[in-house]
Amino acid sequence: MPVTGVETLVYGVNDIEECVTFFTDFGLTLHDRTEACARFRLDEGSHVELRHIDDPTLPETILQDTGVREVIWGVDTEESLEALVKGLETDRKVLHDNDGTVHFHSDDGLAFGLRVFTRKKVVYSPDPVNAPGHVNRLNVSRKWKTRARPKTINHVVFAVPDFVKSYRFFEERLGFRLTEYQLFCGIYLRCDGANDHHNLFFLDQNMAGAPGYPAFHHANFGVEDIDEMMVGANYMSRRGWTYGMLGTGRHRISSALFTYFRCPTGGEVEYGTDSDYIDDNYVPREWDALFGLQSWMGLLPDFLKNAEPEWHAKHITKGFPDHIRTKADLPEDGKIA
């Protein structure tokens, strides 16, 4: 029953016009605009939809503040959609739109939807990389980019009160796959019909950088390579937008390059590129939170300047999620075996 990825991110915002300006600067293409809604369309066919936070069409949710209020997940076929809906309707209310979209709430009170989505193929051609003794680009310059133009929505992140409960619903009811567990921090999940390292991350709402209550955290948009990412970051900076808490760097979890920006929608947006791609042969891993967070960063935040993360990454072969440990399980010296 393959869910293939994010089809639409539905935002509730305070100022639609300001958010239109932001996403236009970010590199998205405005597809249509009405008094109530602005809708961007990416090359793969996915969408970003902006509505006022008081719009009555936005679903109920446990999430506080502005930001993504509903995620519509793409499903590969009508048959897959029917099977998923049949399972959901056994114990919860499912609303059906005239266009074939269904809406529901997960066990933790988040709002989601499903619709059949035929994703358009996106083709990138990153420039070959040179290194001493390993020449892949001879007498040829790298492409000169002027703007970032994201073509995909890669993942979305929510801060939640119980990330294990959130994980279990998506794994058991929608077929999502566990990718990684970040100790005491959160769980990464991949759609069963996608090869992205993760499409969804549930973050402990009380972790550093989280608000302390249920909220949208950020969404990741895919670009071609580090050049497009940094050209986009420079343009956003010139336009007066502010970098997010983590700025620019490379995550050790997923290997992905990132640049975050604070967003007037609430939460942040992220340019992402050069991530790991995986399938069902991948063995999930458990990570020390800080070790997994970064391989390197352009500007270390204060909480990392004097920290030497525990070198901890090991495969999870059985017993998950019972495998999850809480802070109460740590020995007196605070080190993880």
N, C-alpha and C positions, 0 to 999 in steps of 0.2 A: 504494500500500500504506500508507494513512494510519495512522501512530501519532498518537494524539490528545492525549497528555499523561500525567501521572503518575496512575496508578490507585491504587497503594499504596506508601507508604514503610515499609519494614520495619526497625525499629531494634533494635540489640542494646545493652542498657543494664545498668548495675550495680544500680539500685534502681528496680524497676517502679513501686512506690507513689509515690515522690517524682516520677517522671516523669509519672504520672497526674495528680498535683496540679498540676504545672507546666502541662500542656496543658489541663487544666480551667480554670485561671486565665487561660491564653492565649485561651480562648474556644471550644475544640473540645468536641464532644459525645461522651461515652463511649457507645459502641454496645453492647459486650459485654465481659465480664471473666471470665477463668478463672484458675486458679492459674498457668498458664504464659504467658498472653498478655492484654494489654489492647488493645482495638481501638476507635479513634475513627472516626466517620463524618462527612464534610462534606456540605453541601447538594448539591453536584454529584455525590455518590455515591462520591467518592474516600475513601481510608482512611489512617490512621496506625496502625501496629501496633507494639506494644512487647513485646519478648521479652528475657529475660536474656541477657547476652553469652555465657554458656556453654550456651545452649540448642542442643542438637544439630541442631535443624531449620534453624538459620541456615546459609547456604551458606559455603563457603570463599571467601576474598577476600584481595586484597593489602592492603586497608585495615587500618590499625592503630587502636587505641583503640576507644571506644564510638562510637555514632552510627548513621546509616543504613548497613545492611549489604547491602541489596538494594532496587532500585527495580523495581516492577512497572509496565510501561508499558501503557496502554490502547490497543487496536486497534479500528478501526471495525467490521470484519465478520469472520466466520469465514474468508471467502475471503482477506482480507488477511493474517490470522494464518497460514493454511496456506502462503501464498506466502513470508512472512518465515521461517517455520520451515524450509521446504524449502531456502531459501538458507543458513540457519545450519547445517543438518545436513550440508552438504557438507564442512565442515572442523572441526567441534567437536561436543562432546557436548551434546545437548539433552534435558532431563528433562521428562516430561509428567506433570502431576497429573491426578487423576480429575475435577477441576472445570474442566479445559480450560486451566489455566495451564501455560505452558512456562517452563523456567528454563535459563539459559546463562551463559557468561562471555564478556566482550569480550576483544579481543586483549591488553589491558593487565591482565587478571586481575580486573576488577570483576564483581560478580554482578548480573544483571538477569533480569527475567522479562517475559512478554507474556501478556495475556489480553484477550478481547473485552470491551469496556467501552462501555456506552451512557451517556454523560455526561448528567446532568440539566441542563436549562437553568437558569441562575442569573440572576436579574433584579435589578439594582440601580437605584436612582433617586437619584443624587447631587443634592444641593441646587444650584440655580443659583448662579453666582458673580457678585458685584457688583464693580464698579470705577467710579471717577468717570467720568461720561459714558457708562457702559455698564451700565445697570441691568437685571438679569435677575430680581431678587427684590424686589418692591415691597410694603411693608406685610406682609411675611411673614418670620418668623424662621427660622433654620436649625433642623433637627431636633436635639432634645436627646438624645443617645445616652448610655447608661450603661455599656455594655460593648462590647468588640469581639467579633464573631462571624464569624471567617473562613469563607468559603464555598467557597474553591478552593485547590488546591495549584498554585502557578504555576511554580516551578522548584526544582531541586536542584543543589548545587554540591559537587564533589569536588576535593581537592588531589591531583595525580597527578605521576608522574616525567616523563612525556612527553605534554604536552597535544596535540601534533600527532598522535601515534599514536592517542590516545583519540578525537580529532576524526575522523580518517579512518575508523575503524571505524563510527561512527554515521552518517557521511555516506554511505559506500559500501554498508554492509550493511543499514541500517535507514531510509535515506531522509531523515535529518535535514538541515536547511538551515543553512548558515553565516549567522550574523547579524552578528557583530562579531569583530574581532581586536584585543585589547588588547596593545600592544607588550610583548614579553618576559614577559607576565603570563598570558594565557590566551585561550580561544576560547569564544564564545557560540553555542549551537545552538538551533534551533527544530524541533519535530516537524513533519512534513510535513502533518499534519492539524490543526494549531493555528495561531492568529493571535497568540498571546503573543509578545512580543519575543524571549524565550528560555525554554526549558523545562529547559535543561541548560547548565552552565558548567564547563569543565575549567580549573582554576587550577594554575599552576606551584607545586609543593609547596615551593619554596624562596623564594617571594615573601614580602614583609612581611605578617604576619597569617596565613601558612600555617605548618604545623608542621614542615616540613622532611622529611616522609615521607608516604606515601600515607594519606589520611584523609578522612572526611566533613567538609565545611566548614559548610554551612548549607542550610536549606530555606526557601522563601518561600511565605507564605500570603496570599491576597488578601482585602482588605477594601474597603469602599465608597469612602471618601474620607479626607482628612487628619483630619477630626474623629474618625471611627471609629478610625483609626490611633493618634491621640494619646490618646483616651479609654482605649484598650486599653493603651497604654504607661503612662499614669498608674496604672491599676489594677494592672498588673504590678509597677510600682515600689512601690506601697503594700503589695503582698503580699510584698515583700522580694527580688524577683528583680532581677538585675543587668544593666544595659545591656551590649550587645556593644561591640567595639572602635570601631565607626563610629557608634554611637548613632543619631541621627535626622538626616535630610537628604534631599536629592534627588540621585540619580545623573544625570550628564550622559548617559552611555550608558543608553539605554532611557527616559530622562526620569522614571524611577519615583521616587516618594517611598518612604522606608524608615525603619523602626525595628528595630534588632537587639537581641536578648536572648541572653545566655549560657544554655545549656540543660543540665539535669542528664543529658540523654541523651548528651552530648558534642556538640561543635560549637555552632552557634547556630541560632535561628529568627528569621524576619524577617516583620514585617507589611509588606505591599507594596500600593501603590495608585497610580493615575494613570500607569500605564506606557504606552509606545507599543504599538500593535497593528499588525502588519504581515502582508504576504502575499508571494507569490513575485515581485512587482514591486519589492520592496525591494532596494536595492543595499547590500551589506555595506560596513562602514567599518573602517579601521584607526585606532586611537586611541593617543595617549600615555596611559600607564597612569593617572597621577595626574589628568590632564585629564578623562579619561572617568569616573573614580571619582566625582567630585562636582561638582555645580553650586553647592550650598551645604550646609553642615552646621551643626547646632545647637551643637556643641562640637567644634572642630577637634582631632584627635589631634596628638600632638607631631610626628609625621613630616610634617604638613601646615602647621604653624604658621609655619614659616620657608621654605616651599617655594612657588614660583610655577610651577605646572605649565606645561609647553610647550603652546602652543595648537596642537594637532595632531589633526586628524580629517579623513580623506580617504577617498573611495570606493575600494573594491577592485574593479577591473573585469576583471582577468585574472591568471592565474598563481598562484592560491592553491591549496594551501598553500606552493608554492615561493616565494611572495611573502614568507613569514615571514622576518624578520631576527633574528639573535641579537645579543647585546651586543657580540660581537667585530666586528660590522659598523659599529658606531658610529664616527664620526670622532673625532679627538683632543679636540675641544672638547665632545664628548658630546651635541651637538645633532642632531636628526633633520631631514633635508632634507624 
